[in-house]
């Protein structure tokens, strides 16, 4: 049985599990056969996002002396990543779908408003 995945158990709030079960039951087109498969996919995606954010943070935090341009570009990337996560989290809380094609524009407009209001 070489190469077979080992499984571990973790705790999840019952309310969250109930939401996952309902989502899976009401939306078979999502393709999740079980709550476990949904949670595994969610964790995998969150790990990927976290790794990407960590890499973006490294760009924003120069290990050596940064030029002003490098500092600004890194800060803008961090701000846009943060805003993207906040918009998605807020939309999720409100149960509103955001067109992925429009998400970048939304983030860009918010970032411009914030940076123009600083000075």
N, C-alpha and C positions, 0 to 999 in steps of 0.2 A: 504494500500500500504506500509506496514511496510517492512523494509529491502530493499527497492528499492533505487538504487544509485541516488544521486542528481548530476546534471551536472553544470559545470561552463564553462565560455568562457575564452580563452587566445588568444593572438595575436601570429601569426607566420609569418615570412617573406614569401611573395608571392612566391618568387623563391624556397624556401624550400618546400612549399606546392605543387608547380607544380612538383618538383622532386618526392615527395611522391606519388602524383596522377599518375605520369608516371610509377613509380616503381610498384605500385599496379596493374595498367592496364596491363603492360607488363609481369607481373609475378603473375598470379592468383594462382599459386601453393603455394605462401607464405601464403595464407589464410586470407588476410585482406580484409574485405568487404568494408572498407571505410578508408579515411585518418584519421578520428577520432580514429578508432580502432588501426591503425598503431601508431599514436602519443601516445595513451594511453599505448600501449605495450612498446614503446621506453622509455617513462617516467618511467614506472614501472621498466624496466631493469636498467635504469640509477640510479634510487633510490636504487635498490639492490646493484649495483656496488659501489655506494657512501657509503652505509652502511658498505659494506665489507671493503672498503678502510679505513673507519673510525675505524673499529675494528682492522685492521692491523696496523694503525698508533698508536693505543693504545698499541699494543704489542711492537712497536718500541720505544714508549715514556713511559718508566717505571715511575709509580707514586712514587715508592720508589727508593732507590739506586739500580742501575742495575749492574750486574756483567758484565765484559767485553764480555763474551760469549753472554749474553742476548742483549747487545747493538749491537754487530755485527750481530746476527741473525735478530734482528728487523730492522736494517739498510738494510740488504740484502733483506728482504721481501718488504720493502718500495721501494727499487731500482727496484726490479723485477716487482712490481705492476706498477710503473711509466713507466718502459720500455715496458711492455705489452700494456699499454694504448697508448704510443707513436707509437709503431709498428702498432697497429690496426688503430689508427687515420691516420697515414701516408699511410697505405694500402688503407684505405677508400678514402683518398684524391686522390690517384693515381688510384683508382678503380681496385685494385689488390686483389684477394682473397688469403687468407693465410689458409692453412690447419691447423685446430686447433691442430692436433697432432704434427705439426712441430713448432707451436708457442712457446711452452715451451722451445724447443731446441734453437730457435732463441734468445729468451730472455736470456737464460742461457749463450750462447756464447757472446752476447753483454755485459752482466754483468761481465763475466770473463775478457773480453778485457778491460773494463773500470777499474775494480778493480786492475788488474795487471799493468796497466799503471799509477796508482796513485803513486806508490812507487818508 
